[in-house]
Amino acid sequence: MASSSHPHPTRRTLLGGVAASGAAAAAGLTLSGDAAPAWAATAASGSGPANGGKRLRTGAEVAAADDWSMLRGTKLGIFSNPTGVLPDTRHIVDDLATYEDLDIVGVFGPEHGFRGSAQAGGSEGDTMDPRTGLPVYDAYGANQDKLAQLFTKAGVETMVFDIQDVGARFYTYIWTLYNSMVVAARLGLSYVVLDRPNPIGGRADGALMTAGYTSGVGLKEIVQQHGMTVGELARFYNGEFLPEAAGSQLDLEVVKVQGWQPDSRAQEHGLPWPPPSPNMPTADTALAYVGTCFFEGTNISEGRGTTRPFELIGAPYLDYQWGDRLNARNLPGVEFREAYFVPTFSKYVDETCAGVQVHVTDQRAFHPIRTAAAMLVEATRYDEFAWRQDSWDPERPFWIDKLSGSPRLRTMIDAGADADEVVGAWADEVAAFEAQREPYLLYPGRRG
């Protein structure tokens, strides 16, 4: 794994699943600005399944190929989950732990935990990782004050983030990224993002979050389908939000993906897909999720408790006519199969639900948010349809408002607006967001 320009560093072996101790000489390194170091500029090469014969290389693979040289001489905190893997599916923490001259002081687990054993809304708690012997801190649900306590307790000097996002505003890992960046800036820490592709491409779509409806599924004003990688989002946060939230920008480095085209989709990358969360089993799920997660805000099952969450959508009161009406709309890139399923958890446990399976037939033509809006419009034809209301937030009781960013989608549909009218309401917001994000983009070629 050693590069031609760096001597092979000393490696430790893992004995009984725990990293054996050994003497190490740390090589100093200062992380600063957005200037790409030489090791990050190497062109991708070799054969592969996508990108015109060039094999896509994640930021983690690029850094690992250089024996993680840019992480020496600093105390490392690692924010990751099961998606933080190298091409052979070895986790980066397992690899990093074998280097005697890398000082990992803590691993931080987001929702579902570092090793991914917890369901939605859960975490693994503070623990010692049995494979590496490293301390793991439970960071899910931690506010910025709590994160500051955790980072300080661990003695972090540089935070490393490597988590696969799925491209949706309400997927909580990007807000873990944001909060940890704010805290890092306040504490004067460096920050490194090991970038990964956006699995659903570079298209921006959906309504902008509004200040009155921010929550853990949308902390800041970005559109629903942001069309950015986590590295690009980190640059965006650093330029647009951190000066106000933290008082200054932070010392940020993004290790770029090599060979990624924003016009591509995850199925073309040839990368392993460890589920980013228990209900995100495939890249197909991610493509639908950015739209069909709307059904979390209704009394229709979004498919949790089935083998195809966010693709199987239904309820006991629906019937075959829902799918027929959706197919009659001739929505681009998608067909709806009449489907019946019995969830094992979440909504309608052990009840037979009628509905549809969302089949994407053309990934580039498919517009998941427009599709979901049409599905909602057709669902309101059923008298039993209702928006989910949460008693714990009486001032903002509708979950759909937090998912969509404001009451607008709900109130327009209730008033009889059709899907195209609903989608058209946020066209100007998308255009403005595309202009706002432009200075922070790292990968050219966004065509939708």
PyMOL commands that set and color helices and strands:
alter all, ss='L'
color gray80, all
select helices_A, chain A and resi 38-40+59-65+69-71+92-96+144-154+173-187+211-213+230-240+242-245+266-268+283-297+320-328+368-379+399-404+408-414+419-424+427-440
alter helices_A, ss='H'
color red, helices_A
select strands_A, chain A and resi 14-15+18-19+75-80+103-109+127-128+135-138+158-162+190-194+205-208+223-225+251-255+312-315+334-341+353-360
alter strands_A, ss='S'
color yellow, strands_A
deselect
rebuild
show_as cartoon
